[in-house]
Amino acid sequence: MSKRNREQELMSQLIQSEKMAALGLLVAGVAHEINTPMGAIHSNNDIMTRAVAKIRKLLGPAPDKEISRLLDILGEICRNNEIATDRIMKTVRSLKNFARLDEAERKTVNIHEGIESTLTLLQHQLRNRIRIVKQFGDIPEIECLPNQLNQVFMNVLVNAAQAIQDRGEIRVKTWTAGDAVKISISDTGIGIPTEHLSKIFDPGFTTKGVGLGTGLGLSLCYKIVQDHHGTIEVESSNQGTTFTITLPLEA
């Protein structure tokens, strides 16, 4: 690696570290600001649900039709509120799980949690356009830096979504191979030209055009996986691209 590339890689790592530190502070603040009022809304909705049920009981088996209609409306509102609050709280949990910046040391974790959290955060990019197929194997927990691996999953999944120009499919598969866990992320996008495959993990290399990509994402993924004593490989054709990540059970 040339001196220029080494300097660029070190700078990209520093930038990413600062970005993740800022993200940690942001996530902590957002989680607190959302969870407090959401807890109150969830509690009030539970009280209203029980109140509606009690009113029905007091009115007996043959209540006034108009009152019954209004109670049906209130009951439906309560159910919709519960679905909405559960969805918001799930998103907040996914944000916290994705960042996991309180975990600066290696942990033994279930990587499926990180993948699921990342997919939840990407729903706005995937909804109604890209079908997600999950083929999760019965894999053991692995020793890793969870927040760093989540960055890898996010980067590869975003690239997969961007490679699909209209509608398509992303397939996420996990399985055990000897003393390692494998994760493959495949898309049905436009593929990567053969002449670019050997440079795809080089710092600064991008095919996204001016202003659309820094070329640091996949090189950082490569470095993170390498730091976990693993490998990341890519295969591509005009039918799509597959990234395969191999991680040892114990780093």
WOPE-V202874 format. One record per backbone hydrogen bond with DSSP energy under -1.0 kcal/mol. CO is the residue of the C=O (numbers start at 1). NH is the residue of the N-H. If there is no record, write none. Layout:
# WOPE-V202874
co->CO nh->NH
co->CO nh->NH
This chain:
# WOPE-V202874
co->2 nh->6
co->3 nh->7
co->4 nh->8
co->5 nh->9
co->6 nh->10
co->7 nh->11
co->8 nh->12
co->9 nh->13
co->10 nh->14
co->11 nh->15
co->12 nh->16
co->13 nh->17
co->14 nh->18
co->15 nh->19
co->16 nh->20
co->17 nh->21
co->18 nh->22
co->19 nh->23
co->20 nh->24
co->21 nh->25
co->22 nh->26
co->23 nh->27
co->24 nh->28
co->25 nh->29
co->26 nh->30
co->27 nh->31
co->28 nh->32
co->29 nh->33
co->30 nh->34
co->31 nh->35
co->32 nh->36
co->34 nh->38
co->35 nh->39
co->36 nh->40
co->37 nh->41
co->38 nh->42
co->39 nh->43
co->40 nh->44
co->41 nh->45
co->42 nh->46
co->43 nh->47
co->44 nh->48
co->45 nh->49
co->46 nh->50
co->47 nh->51
co->48 nh->52
co->49 nh->53
co->50 nh->54
co->51 nh->55
co->52 nh->56
co->53 nh->57
co->54 nh->58
co->55 nh->59
co->64 nh->68
co->65 nh->69
co->66 nh->70
co->67 nh->71
co->68 nh->72
co->69 nh->73
co->70 nh->74
co->71 nh->75
co->72 nh->76
co->73 nh->77
co->74 nh->78
co->75 nh->79
co->76 nh->80
co->77 nh->81
co->78 nh->82
co->79 nh->83
co->80 nh->84
co->81 nh->85
co->82 nh->86
co->83 nh->87
co->84 nh->88
co->85 nh->89
co->86 nh->90
co->87 nh->91
co->88 nh->92
co->89 nh->93
co->90 nh->94
co->91 nh->95
co->92 nh->96
co->93 nh->97
co->94 nh->98
co->95 nh->99
co->96 nh->100
co->100 nh->103
co->107 nh->144
co->109 nh->142
co->110 nh->113
co->111 nh->115
co->112 nh->116
co->113 nh->117
co->114 nh->118
co->115 nh->119
co->116 nh->120
co->117 nh->121
co->118 nh->122
co->120 nh->123
co->122 nh->125
co->122 nh->126
co->123 nh->127
co->126 nh->129
co->126 nh->130
co->129 nh->168
co->131 nh->170
co->133 nh->172
co->135 nh->174
co->137 nh->139
co->142 nh->109
co->144 nh->107
co->145 nh->149
co->146 nh->150
co->147 nh->151
co->148 nh->152
co->149 nh->153
co->150 nh->154
co->151 nh->155
co->152 nh->156
co->153 nh->157
co->154 nh->158
co->155 nh->159
co->156 nh->160
co->157 nh->161
co->158 nh->162
co->159 nh->163
co->163 nh->190
co->168 nh->131
co->169 nh->188
co->170 nh->133
co->171 nh->186
co->172 nh->135
co->173 nh->184
co->175 nh->182
co->179 nh->249
co->180 nh->177
co->181 nh->247
co->182 nh->175
co->183 nh->245
co->184 nh->173
co->185 nh->243
co->186 nh->171
co->193 nh->196
co->196 nh->199
co->199 nh->202
co->202 nh->205
co->209 nh->212
co->215 nh->204
co->216 nh->220
co->217 nh->221
co->218 nh->222
co->219 nh->223
co->220 nh->224
co->221 nh->225
co->222 nh->226
co->223 nh->227
co->225 nh->230
co->226 nh->229
co->231 nh->246
co->233 nh->244
co->235 nh->242
co->237 nh->240
co->240 nh->237
co->241 nh->187
co->242 nh->235
co->243 nh->185
co->244 nh->233
co->245 nh->183
co->246 nh->231
co->247 nh->181
co->249 nh->143
